[in-house]
Amino acid sequence: MHDLLALLVPPVCAACSIPLRRGADVVCAGCRRALPWLRGPQCARCALPLTARHACPAARQAFDAAWAAVGYTGVARDLVAALKFRRGRPLADVMAAHLAVGVPGSLIAGATIVPVPAHPAHVRARGYDQARLLAAALARRTGAPPARVLRRRGPVRSQLSASRSERLERGRIDVFVRGAVPSLVVLVDDVHTTGATLDACARALRRAGAAEVVAVTWARALPVGCPSTPAGSALTRVSKSRTISAKGSKRLNGGASYADRGQRPEHPRHG
């Protein structure tokens, strides 16, 4: 059926728009190889690669740990834009597959998956909430239960055009809880930039009784010079990391970060 549809409406890569050979494909082989996978030790608190000069920007944020699959640059940035602004809904399952393979099982174990809520105005404009799609796909792939307990309200404030200091202003993002809050929460979003939205969500969950909140995103914005690796490299493991958050370190250490080249190594928990 996919191949028949491809004859009628030739599919194109969500990142570079070149024609795809198979109707079931979403991203071309070249763009898959060019994905900037995060490699090596990551800070368990903020998900940035650890360097000699690492200063964790999440030290005062309310989530306990964070993890991401790729750097928010190049092809990854193009795919996030396609997911958000070009009706690239099938990308949510592609990104969820990367997360399900790579996220340390210790972060998912016993937790409930909660999507970061989009503003209702954005949902109306796009016709969907990309974080909700990503969270639902990740829940299906890992077996972790999903729950939509967070909502957004207040005026629409663009994060794209805001400076870092503006994004981090307390109260800029108004998130509230509706329904029973799980004790262990994995917050899921497409991209982690300053962490302001994740922090607002984690604070709302904490106030409602959550004991632990972990942030898992497909992409992580990187400072200039931070390392990442294309998917053509061998599968890489995250070694035990030095971290600011002892709780985050306990959940993250021993996990693996995989660059998926069409292979599916055994998942740390859900093989």
C-alpha positions as a printed Julia matrix, in Angstrom:
271×3 Matrix{Float64}:
  0.0    0.0    0.0
  2.83   2.42   0.88
  4.58   1.69  -2.42
  1.32   2.22  -4.37
  0.79   5.58  -2.68
  4.41   6.46  -3.47
  3.62   6.1   -7.18
  0.67   8.47  -6.9
  2.19  10.96  -4.44
  5.99  10.56  -4.41
  7.24  10.98  -0.81
 10.13  13.26   0.04
 12.58  13.34   2.94
 11.25  15.38   5.87
 14.65  17.04   6.28
 16.05  17.69   2.8
 13.01  17.09   0.53
 14.74  14.7   -1.88
 12.51  11.93  -3.28
 12.33   8.74  -1.22
 12.48   5.28  -2.73
  9.87   3.73  -0.42
  6.53   5.12   0.58
  7.03   3.97   4.17
 10.21   6.02   4.58
 10.19   9.4    6.3
 13.88  10.36   6.3
 16.39   9.58   3.55
 19.48   7.46   4.16
 21.81  10.44   3.81
 19.99  12.45   6.48
 19.85   9.44   8.78
 23.62   9.1    8.49
 24.06  12.81   9.19
 22.09  12.86  12.45
 24.25  14.44  15.2
 24.03  11.69  17.82
 25.19  12.65  21.29
 28.15  10.53  22.3
 30.29   9.94  25.34
 29.49  10.92  28.92
 26.52  13.24  29.42
 25.72  15.3   32.49
 22.93  13.37  34.17
 21.24  16.58  35.23
 21.13  18.61  32.0
 21.99  16.05  29.25
 24.86  18.13  27.86
 28.08  16.32  26.94
 30.56  16.5   29.79
 33.64  18.61  29.11
 36.46  19.88  31.28
 34.67  23.22  31.61
 31.16  21.86  32.05
 28.93  24.01  34.26
 25.47  22.45  34.53
 22.79  25.0   33.52
 20.06  22.92  35.17
 21.44  23.18  38.71
 18.42  25.23  39.84
 15.8   23.6   37.66
 13.17  21.31  39.11
 13.76  18.09  37.16
 16.15  15.5   38.63
 17.78  14.23  35.45
 17.71  14.71  31.69
 18.63  12.67  28.62
 18.58  13.31  24.87
 19.43  11.32  21.75
 20.81  13.93  19.34
 22.2   17.43  19.27
 19.81  20.14  18.1
 21.73  21.08  14.98
 21.88  20.32  11.27
 19.54  17.54  10.18
 18.09  17.19  13.68
 17.02  20.85  13.71
 15.41  20.4   10.29
 13.46  17.36  11.5
 12.2   19.15  14.62
 11.01  22.02  12.41
  9.26  19.51  10.12
  7.55  17.88  13.09
  6.34  21.21  14.48
  5.63  23.34  11.46
  5.36  21.16   8.35
  2.84  18.57   9.53
  5.51  15.92   9.89
  3.46  13.73  12.22
  5.12  10.44  11.12
  8.39  11.82  12.49
  7.09  11.37  16.04
  7.33   7.59  15.68
 10.81   7.82  14.15
 12.02   9.94  17.06
 10.31   7.67  19.58
 12.15   4.69  18.08
 15.47   6.46  18.66
 14.48   7.26  22.25
 13.24   3.74  22.99
 16.51   2.2   21.81
 18.82   4.64  23.52
 17.27   5.96  26.74
 18.72   4.27  29.83
 16.22   1.75  31.18
 16.84   3.12  34.68
 15.13   6.37  33.69
 11.98   4.67  32.38
 11.68   1.89  34.97
  8.56   2.33  37.08
  7.82   5.76  35.62
  4.83   7.25  33.83
  5.38   9.1   30.55
  3.94  12.63  30.57
  4.1   14.88  27.5
  5.08  18.52  27.83
  1.85  20.33  26.86
  1.7   22.68  23.91
 -0.28  25.9   24.22
 -3.9   25.37  23.04
 -3.42  28.06  20.39
 -0.5   26.13  18.91
 -2.47  22.89  18.94
 -5.32  24.57  17.07
 -2.91  26.03  14.51
 -1.02  22.77  13.88
 -3.87  20.36  14.39
 -1.86  18.27  16.86
  0.51  18.43  19.82
  3.91  17.09  18.74
  5.07  16.23  22.28
  1.88  14.28  22.9
  2.47  12.27  19.7
  6.07  11.61  20.7
  5.12  10.57  24.23
  2.38   8.22  23.0
  4.77   6.57  20.54
  7.44   6.19  23.23
  4.89   4.65  25.61
  3.9    2.09  22.97
  7.52   1.15  22.32
  8.64   0.9   25.94
  5.49  -0.35  27.66
  5.6    2.55  30.14
  2.15   3.97  30.94
  1.29   7.41  29.51
 -0.65  10.15  31.3
 -1.78  13.59  30.14
 -1.81  15.47  33.41
 -0.3   18.81  32.36
 -2.03  21.74  30.66
 -0.91  25.19  29.43
 -2.77  28.44  29.96
 -2.19  32.16  29.78
 -1.08  34.24  26.78
  0.84  32.69  23.91
  4.52  33.46  24.36
  6.92  32.51  21.58
 10.04  30.77  22.85
 11.64  30.91  19.41
 11.97  34.71  19.4
 12.75  35.06  23.12
 16.26  35.57  24.52
 17.69  33.07  26.99
 17.02  35.4   29.94
 13.45  35.96  28.76
 12.85  32.23  28.4
 14.1   31.6   31.93
 11.85  34.2   33.58
  9.85  32.45  36.31
  6.13  32.45  35.51
  6.59  33.1   31.78
  5.26  29.6   31.04
  2.05  28.86  32.93
  1.57  25.11  33.42
 -0.95  23.46  35.71
 -1.89  19.92  36.68
 -5.19  18.25  35.96
 -5.75  14.79  37.42
 -3.73  12.45  39.63
  0.04  12.9   39.38
  2.28   9.81  39.29
  5.14   9.53  41.77
  7.78   8.92  39.08
  7.44  10.99  35.91
  9.3   11.01  32.6
  8.61  14.35  30.89
  8.8   14.0   27.1
  9.35  16.77  24.56
 10.93  17.11  21.13
 13.76  19.47  22.07
 15.51  20.69  25.23
 16.91  24.22  24.78
 17.23  26.35  27.93
 15.12  23.92  29.95
 12.63  26.65  30.86
  9.56  24.72  29.66
 10.75  21.48  31.25
 11.42  23.36  34.49
  7.93  24.9   34.53
  6.39  21.46  33.98
  8.56  19.84  36.65
  7.65  22.53  39.18
  3.94  21.99  38.54
  4.37  18.24  38.97
  6.38  18.71  42.17
  3.72  20.97  43.67
  1.13  18.29  42.89
  3.14  15.58  44.66
  5.52  13.99  42.13
  8.57  12.54  43.9
 10.87  12.46  40.89
 10.81  14.07  37.45
 13.12  13.12  34.58
 13.25  15.03  31.27
 13.69  12.98  28.08
 13.87  14.76  24.73
 14.84  13.72  21.23
 17.16  16.71  20.72
 19.35  18.84  22.99
 20.55  22.33  22.13
 24.33  22.4   22.44
 26.79  25.18  23.26
 29.26  25.99  20.49
 31.95  23.32  20.3
 30.05  20.57  22.11
 30.72  17.14  20.54
 28.2   15.01  18.67
 28.71  12.25  16.15
 27.0   11.27  12.86
 25.12   8.0   12.77
 27.81   6.5   10.54
 29.92   5.96  13.63
 29.8    2.8   15.66
 27.24   2.43  18.41
 28.52   4.34  21.41
 27.94   3.9   25.11
 27.51   6.57  27.75
 30.04   5.91  30.48
 29.38   6.63  34.13
 29.16  10.37  34.43
 30.1   12.91  37.06
 26.97  14.85  37.84
 25.53  17.57  40.01
 22.37  15.61  40.82
 23.03  12.5   42.9
 19.5   11.23  42.23
 19.86  11.88  38.51
 23.23  10.13  38.47
 21.78   7.05  40.17
 19.08   6.78  37.52
 21.35   7.52  34.53
 24.61   5.69  35.27
 24.97   2.42  33.48
 22.61   3.42  30.66
 23.52   3.4   27.0
 23.19   5.91  24.17
 22.89   4.27  20.79
 23.26   5.72  17.3
 20.7    3.71  15.4
 21.97   2.69  11.93
 19.01   0.47  11.15
 20.1   -1.87  13.96
 18.04  -2.37  17.09
 20.24  -3.41  19.99
 18.46  -4.91  22.96
 16.77  -2.2   24.98
 18.18  -1.9   28.52
 14.82  -2.81  30.03
 12.33  -3.71  27.33
 14.3   -6.03  25.09
